[in-house]
Amino acid sequence: MDPELKRMLDETHALVKDNHRMLRAIRRDQWIGLIGKIIIWAIVLALPLYLYQQYLGPLVSKFSTLYGTSMPGTGSFSIPTSAELQKLIDSYKVGK
């Protein structure tokens, strides 16, 4: 085989191996990025639900029992009247 042709073939072979290594690294980084995005979105969507259930849920149920209203429907999330607000303030003062 011609030495010049052999040198070009070896150079091409080295370039192909380097290109294959880079493409595999890019593909691996894409998979890691996809998994990271899935984890981040799972946290972003699940965290508010968890925090509501742990911290805000008991508070809402406590205040709804204080008013004597039940949770189902939109009645629990209506705007309180001034009498209800005063009752809440009074119960807060008594609690401290």
DSSP file (Angstrom, degrees, kcal/mol; ACC not computed):
  #  RESIDUE AA STRUCTURE BP1 BP2  ACC     N-H-->O    O-->H-N    N-H-->O    O-->H-N    TCO  KAPPA ALPHA  PHI   PSI    X-CA   Y-CA   Z-CA
    1    1 A M              0   0    0      0, 0.0     5,-0.0     0, 0.0     3,-0.0   0.000 360.0 360.0 360.0 143.5    0.0    0.0    0.0
    2    2 A D     >  -     0   0    0      1,-0.1     4,-2.5     2,-0.0     5,-0.2  -0.429 360.0-134.5 -63.8 132.3    1.2    3.5   -0.8
    3    3 A P  H  > S+     0   0    0      0, 0.0     4,-2.3     0, 0.0     5,-0.1   0.856 105.9  51.7 -60.3 -35.7    2.6    5.2    2.4
    4    4 A E  H  > S+     0   0    0      2,-0.2     4,-2.1     1,-0.2     5,-0.2   0.910 111.2  47.0 -66.8 -40.9    0.7    8.4    1.6
    5    5 A L  H  > S+     0   0    0      2,-0.2     4,-2.3     1,-0.2    -1,-0.2   0.892 111.6  51.0 -66.8 -40.4   -2.6    6.5    1.2
    6    6 A K  H  X S+     0   0    0     -4,-2.5     4,-2.5     2,-0.2    -2,-0.2   0.907 109.6  50.4 -63.9 -41.3   -1.9    4.6    4.4
    7    7 A R  H  X S+     0   0    0     -4,-2.3     4,-2.4     2,-0.2    -2,-0.2   0.921 111.8  47.5 -62.5 -43.8   -1.2    7.8    6.3
    8    8 A M  H  X S+     0   0    0     -4,-2.1     4,-2.5     2,-0.2    -1,-0.2   0.886 111.9  50.7 -65.0 -38.5   -4.5    9.4    5.0
    9    9 A L  H  X S+     0   0    0     -4,-2.3     4,-2.5     2,-0.2    -2,-0.2   0.914 111.5  47.2 -65.7 -42.9   -6.4    6.2    5.9
   10   10 A D  H  X S+     0   0    0     -4,-2.5     4,-2.3     2,-0.2    -2,-0.2   0.896 112.6  49.9 -64.3 -40.3   -5.0    6.2    9.5
   11   11 A E  H  X S+     0   0    0     -4,-2.4     4,-2.2     2,-0.2    -2,-0.2   0.914 111.9  47.5 -64.6 -42.7   -5.8    9.9    9.8
   12   12 A T  H  X S+     0   0    0     -4,-2.5     4,-2.5     2,-0.2    -2,-0.2   0.903 110.8  52.2 -64.1 -41.4   -9.4    9.3    8.6
   13   13 A H  H  X S+     0   0    0     -4,-2.5     4,-2.3     1,-0.2    -2,-0.2   0.909 109.5  48.8 -61.9 -42.3   -9.7    6.4   11.0
   14   14 A A  H  X S+     0   0    0     -4,-2.3     4,-2.2     2,-0.2    -1,-0.2   0.894 111.4  50.1 -64.4 -40.3   -8.6    8.6   13.9
   15   15 A L  H  X S+     0   0    0     -4,-2.2     4,-2.6     2,-0.2    -2,-0.2   0.897 109.9  50.4 -65.2 -40.0  -11.0   11.3   13.0
   16   16 A V  H  X S+     0   0    0     -4,-2.5     4,-2.5     2,-0.2    -2,-0.2   0.915 111.0  48.6 -64.6 -43.6  -13.9    8.8   12.8
   17   17 A K  H  X S+     0   0    0     -4,-2.3     4,-2.2     2,-0.2    -2,-0.2   0.907 113.0  47.7 -63.0 -41.7  -13.0    7.4   16.2
   18   18 A D  H  X S+     0   0    0     -4,-2.2     4,-2.3     2,-0.2    -2,-0.2   0.909 112.0  49.8 -65.7 -41.6  -12.9   10.9   17.7
   19   19 A N  H  X S+     0   0    0     -4,-2.6     4,-2.4     1,-0.2    -2,-0.2   0.907 110.2  50.5 -63.2 -42.2  -16.2   11.8   16.0
   20   20 A H  H  X S+     0   0    0     -4,-2.5     4,-2.2     2,-0.2    -1,-0.2   0.902 109.7  50.8 -63.1 -41.6  -17.8    8.7   17.4
   21   21 A R  H  X S+     0   0    0     -4,-2.2     4,-1.9     1,-0.2    -2,-0.2   0.916 111.6  47.6 -61.9 -43.6  -16.6    9.4   20.9
   22   22 A M  H  X S+     0   0    0     -4,-2.3     4,-2.3     2,-0.2    -2,-0.2   0.901 110.8  51.1 -66.2 -40.8  -18.0   13.0   20.7
   23   23 A L  H  X S+     0   0    0     -4,-2.4     4,-2.5     1,-0.2    -1,-0.2   0.892 109.5  50.4 -64.9 -38.8  -21.3   11.8   19.4
   24   24 A R  H  X S+     0   0    0     -4,-2.2     4,-2.4     2,-0.2    -1,-0.2   0.900 110.4  50.0 -64.7 -39.4  -21.7    9.3   22.2
   25   25 A A  H  X S+     0   0    0     -4,-1.9     4,-2.4     2,-0.2    -2,-0.2   0.896 111.2  49.1 -65.2 -39.6  -20.8   12.0   24.8
   26   26 A I  H  X S+     0   0    0     -4,-2.3     4,-2.0     2,-0.2    -2,-0.2   0.931 112.0  48.2 -65.1 -44.7  -23.5   14.3   23.3
   27   27 A R  H  X S+     0   0    0     -4,-2.5     4,-1.9     1,-0.2    -2,-0.2   0.905 111.8  49.7 -62.5 -41.7  -26.1   11.6   23.3
   28   28 A R  H  X S+     0   0    0     -4,-2.4     4,-2.4     1,-0.2    -1,-0.2   0.909 110.0  50.6 -63.1 -42.9  -25.2   10.7   26.9
   29   29 A D  H  X S+     0   0    0     -4,-2.4     4,-2.3     1,-0.2    -1,-0.2   0.854 107.7  54.1 -64.6 -34.3  -25.5   14.4   27.9
   30   30 A Q  H  X S+     0   0    0     -4,-2.0     4,-2.3     2,-0.2    -1,-0.2   0.917 109.4  47.2 -65.5 -42.5  -28.9   14.6   26.2
   31   31 A W  H  X S+     0   0    0     -4,-1.9     4,-2.5     2,-0.2     5,-0.2   0.919 112.4  49.2 -64.8 -43.1  -30.2   11.6   28.2
   32   32 A I  H  X S+     0   0    0     -4,-2.4     4,-2.3     1,-0.2    -1,-0.2   0.905 111.7  49.9 -63.2 -40.0  -28.9   13.0   31.5
   33   33 A G  H  X S+     0   0    0     -4,-2.3     4,-2.4     2,-0.2    -1,-0.2   0.890 109.9  50.5 -64.7 -39.7  -30.5   16.4   30.7
   34   34 A L  H  X S+     0   0    0     -4,-2.3     4,-2.2     2,-0.2    -2,-0.2   0.926 111.8  46.8 -64.4 -44.9  -33.9   14.7   29.9
   35   35 A I  H  X S+     0   0    0     -4,-2.5     4,-2.3     1,-0.2    -2,-0.2   0.903 112.0  51.6 -64.1 -40.3  -33.8   12.8   33.2
   36   36 A G  H  X S+     0   0    0     -4,-2.3     4,-2.6    -5,-0.2    -2,-0.2   0.905 109.5  49.4 -62.7 -41.6  -32.9   16.0   35.0
   37   37 A K  H  X S+     0   0    0     -4,-2.4     4,-2.8     2,-0.2     5,-0.2   0.895 109.9  51.3 -64.6 -39.7  -35.7   17.9   33.4
   38   38 A I  H  X S+     0   0    0     -4,-2.2     4,-2.1     2,-0.2    -2,-0.2   0.923 112.2  46.7 -63.1 -42.9  -38.2   15.2   34.4
   39   39 A I  H  X S+     0   0    0     -4,-2.3     4,-2.2     2,-0.2    -2,-0.2   0.925 112.9  48.9 -65.0 -44.1  -37.0   15.2   38.0
   40   40 A I  H  X S+     0   0    0     -4,-2.6     4,-2.8     1,-0.2    -2,-0.2   0.931 113.0  46.8 -62.6 -45.5  -37.1   19.0   38.1
   41   41 A W  H  X S+     0   0    0     -4,-2.8     4,-2.3     1,-0.2     5,-0.2   0.860 109.9  53.9 -66.8 -34.1  -40.7   19.2   36.7
   42   42 A A  H  X S+     0   0    0     -4,-2.1     4,-2.3    -5,-0.2     5,-0.2   0.913 112.1  44.9 -63.6 -40.9  -41.8   16.4   39.1
   43   43 A I  H  X S+     0   0    0     -4,-2.2     4,-2.7     2,-0.2    -2,-0.2   0.931 112.3  51.2 -66.7 -45.1  -40.5   18.5   42.0
   44   44 A V  H  < S+     0   0    0     -4,-2.8    -2,-0.2     1,-0.2    -1,-0.2   0.868 118.1  38.0 -61.9 -36.9  -42.1   21.7   40.6
   45   45 A L  H  X S+     0   0    0     -4,-2.3     4,-0.6    -5,-0.2    -1,-0.2   0.817 121.9  41.7 -84.9 -31.1  -45.5   20.0   40.2
   46   46 A A  H  X S+     0   0    0     -4,-2.3     4,-2.4    -5,-0.2     5,-0.2   0.799 100.6  69.2 -88.1 -29.8  -45.5   17.9   43.3
   47   47 A L  H  X S+     0   0    0     -4,-2.7     4,-2.9    -5,-0.2     5,-0.2   0.909  98.4  48.6 -60.5 -46.0  -44.0   20.3   45.9
   48   48 A P  H  > S+     0   0    0      0, 0.0     4,-2.3     0, 0.0    -1,-0.2   0.898 112.4  50.0 -62.1 -37.0  -47.0   22.7   46.0
   49   49 A L  H  X S+     0   0    0     -4,-0.6     4,-2.2     2,-0.2    -2,-0.2   0.920 113.0  46.4 -64.9 -42.7  -49.3   19.7   46.5
   50   50 A Y  H  X S+     0   0    0     -4,-2.4     4,-2.4     2,-0.2     5,-0.2   0.932 113.1  48.4 -64.3 -46.1  -47.2   18.3   49.3
   51   51 A L  H  X>S+     0   0    0     -4,-2.9     4,-2.7     1,-0.2     5,-1.3   0.880 111.2  51.0 -64.1 -37.3  -46.8   21.7   51.0
   52   52 A Y  I  <>S+     0   0    0     -4,-2.3     5,-3.7    -5,-0.2    -1,-0.2   0.936 112.7  45.9 -63.5 -45.0  -50.6   22.3   50.8
   53   53 A Q  I  <5S+     0   0    0     -4,-2.2    -2,-0.2     3,-0.2    -1,-0.2   0.865 120.0  39.3 -68.2 -34.8  -51.3   18.9   52.3
   54   54 A Q  I  <5S+     0   0    0     -4,-2.4    -2,-0.2    -5,-0.2    -1,-0.2   0.889 135.0   7.2 -82.8 -40.3  -48.7   19.3   55.1
   55   55 A Y  I  X5S+     0   0    0     -4,-2.7     4,-0.9    -5,-0.2    -3,-0.2   0.830 130.1  38.4-114.4 -47.5  -49.1   23.0   56.1
   56   56 A L  I  ><S+     0   0    0     -5,-1.3     4,-2.6     2,-0.2     5,-0.2   0.835 106.8  63.3 -82.1 -32.5  -52.0   24.8   54.5
   57   57 A G  H  ><S+     0   0    0     -5,-3.7     4,-2.5    -6,-0.3     5,-0.2   0.936 104.3  45.5 -59.0 -50.8  -54.5   21.9   54.5
   58   58 A P  H  > S+     0   0    0      0, 0.0     4,-2.2     0, 0.0    -1,-0.2   0.877 113.3  51.7 -61.8 -35.5  -54.7   21.7   58.3
   59   59 A L  H  X S+     0   0    0     -4,-0.9     4,-2.5     2,-0.2     5,-0.2   0.927 110.6  47.5 -64.8 -44.2  -54.9   25.5   58.6
   60   60 A V  H  X S+     0   0    0     -4,-2.6     4,-2.2     1,-0.2    -1,-0.2   0.915 113.6  47.4 -64.1 -43.0  -57.8   25.6   56.1
   61   61 A S  H  X S+     0   0    0     -4,-2.5     4,-2.0    -5,-0.2    -1,-0.2   0.868 110.8  52.8 -68.0 -34.0  -59.7   22.9   57.9
   62   62 A K  H  X S+     0   0    0     -4,-2.2     4,-1.6    -5,-0.2    -2,-0.2   0.935 113.2  42.7 -64.8 -45.6  -59.1   24.5   61.2
   63   63 A F  H  X S+     0   0    0     -4,-2.5     4,-1.8     1,-0.2    -2,-0.2   0.828 111.5  54.8 -71.9 -30.3  -60.5   27.8   60.0
   64   64 A S  H  X>S+     0   0    0     -4,-2.2     5,-2.2    -5,-0.2     4,-0.9   0.877 110.2  45.9 -71.0 -34.5  -63.4   26.1   58.2
   65   65 A T  H  <5S+     0   0    0     -4,-2.0    -2,-0.2     3,-0.2    -1,-0.2   0.815 108.6  57.8 -73.4 -28.6  -64.4   24.4   61.4
   66   66 A L  H  <5S+     0   0    0     -4,-1.6    -2,-0.2     1,-0.2    -1,-0.2   0.894 111.5  40.6 -64.9 -39.4  -64.0   27.7   63.3
   67   67 A Y  H  <5S-     0   0    0     -4,-1.8    -1,-0.2     2,-0.1    -2,-0.2   0.655 112.3-120.7 -81.6 -16.0  -66.6   29.2   60.9
   68   68 A G  T  <5S+     0   0    0     -4,-0.9     2,-0.3     1,-0.3    -3,-0.2   0.702  70.5 128.1  81.8  20.1  -68.8   26.2   61.0
   69   69 A T      < -     0   0    0     -5,-2.2    -1,-0.3    -6,-0.2     2,-0.2  -0.709  54.4-125.8-104.7 160.6  -68.6   25.7   57.3
   70   70 A S        -     0   0    0     -2,-0.3     6,-0.1     2,-0.2     5,-0.0  -0.665  16.3-121.3-103.4 162.1  -67.6   22.5   55.5
   71   71 A M  S    S+     0   0    0     -2,-0.2     5,-0.4     4,-0.1     6,-0.1   0.848  77.9  96.5 -73.5 -37.0  -64.9   22.1   52.9
   72   72 A P  S    S+     0   0    0      0, 0.0     3,-0.4     0, 0.0     4,-0.2  -0.175  81.1  11.8 -60.7 149.1  -66.8   20.8   49.8
   73   73 A G  S    S-     0   0    0      1,-0.2     3,-0.4     2,-0.1     4,-0.1  -0.237 104.4 -65.0  82.9-173.7  -67.9   23.3   47.2
   74   74 A T  S >  S+     0   0    0      1,-0.2     3,-0.8     2,-0.1    -1,-0.2   0.415 108.1  93.2 -94.6   1.1  -66.8   26.9   46.9
   75   75 A G  G >  S+     0   0    0     -3,-0.4     3,-1.0     1,-0.2    -1,-0.2   0.815  80.3  58.3 -63.8 -30.1  -68.3   28.1   50.1
   76   76 A S  G 3  S+     0   0    0     -3,-0.4    -1,-0.2    -5,-0.4    -2,-0.1   0.763 107.9  46.2 -71.3 -24.7  -65.1   27.5   52.0
   77   77 A F  G <  S+     0   0    0     -3,-0.8    -1,-0.2    -4,-0.1    -2,-0.2   0.112  85.5 118.2-108.0  21.7  -63.2   29.9   49.7
   78   78 A S  S <  S-     0   0    0     -3,-1.0    -3,-0.0     1,-0.1     0, 0.0  -0.399  78.8 -86.1 -81.5 166.2  -65.7   32.7   49.7
   79   79 A I        -     0   0    0     -2,-0.1    -1,-0.1     1,-0.1    -2,-0.1  -0.581  48.8-123.3 -74.3 125.6  -64.7   36.2   51.0
   80   80 A P        -     0   0    0      0, 0.0     2,-0.1     0, 0.0    -1,-0.1  -0.341  21.1-121.0 -71.8 151.7  -65.3   36.3   54.7
   81   81 A T     >  -     0   0    0      1,-0.1     4,-2.2    -2,-0.0     5,-0.2  -0.330  28.6-103.6 -82.1 171.3  -67.6   38.9   56.2
   82   82 A S  H  > S+     0   0    0      1,-0.2     4,-2.3     2,-0.2     5,-0.2   0.849 122.1  54.9 -66.6 -33.0  -66.5   41.5   58.7
   83   83 A A  H  > S+     0   0    0      2,-0.2     4,-2.2     1,-0.2    -1,-0.2   0.905 108.6  48.0 -66.1 -40.5  -68.2   39.5   61.5
   84   84 A E  H  > S+     0   0    0      2,-0.2     4,-2.2     1,-0.2    -2,-0.2   0.894 111.4  50.6 -66.6 -39.0  -66.3   36.4   60.6
   85   85 A L  H  X S+     0   0    0     -4,-2.2     4,-2.4     2,-0.2    -2,-0.2   0.906 110.5  49.0 -64.4 -41.1  -63.1   38.3   60.5
   86   86 A Q  H  X S+     0   0    0     -4,-2.3     4,-2.6     2,-0.2    -2,-0.2   0.902 109.9  51.6 -64.8 -40.5  -63.7   39.8   63.9
   87   87 A K  H  X S+     0   0    0     -4,-2.2     4,-2.2     1,-0.2    -1,-0.2   0.896 110.8  49.0 -62.3 -40.1  -64.6   36.3   65.2
   88   88 A L  H  X S+     0   0    0     -4,-2.2     4,-2.0     2,-0.2    -2,-0.2   0.905 111.2  49.0 -65.3 -43.1  -61.2   35.1   63.8
   89   89 A I  H  X S+     0   0    0     -4,-2.4     4,-2.3     2,-0.2    -2,-0.2   0.909 111.8  49.4 -63.8 -42.7  -59.3   37.9   65.4
   90   90 A D  H  X S+     0   0    0     -4,-2.6     4,-2.1     1,-0.2    -2,-0.2   0.903 111.0  48.8 -64.0 -41.6  -60.9   37.3   68.7
   91   91 A S  H  X S+     0   0    0     -4,-2.2     4,-1.7     1,-0.2    -1,-0.2   0.852 110.6  52.0 -68.6 -32.2  -60.2   33.6   68.6
   92   92 A Y  H  X S+     0   0    0     -4,-2.0     4,-1.1     2,-0.2    -2,-0.2   0.911 109.8  48.8 -67.5 -42.2  -56.6   34.4   67.7
   93   93 A K  H  < S+     0   0    0     -4,-2.3     3,-0.3     1,-0.2    -2,-0.2   0.887 111.4  49.3 -64.8 -38.5  -56.2   36.8   70.7
   94   94 A V  H  < S+     0   0    0     -4,-2.1    -1,-0.2     1,-0.2    -2,-0.2   0.868 106.7  57.0 -68.4 -36.2  -57.7   34.3   73.1
   95   95 A G  H  <        0   0    0     -4,-1.7    -1,-0.2     1,-0.3    -2,-0.2   0.768 360.0 360.0 -67.3 -27.3  -55.3   31.6   71.7
   96   96 A K     <        0   0    0     -4,-1.1    -1,-0.3    -3,-0.3    -2,-0.2   0.452 360.0 360.0 -84.3 360.0  -52.2   33.6   72.6
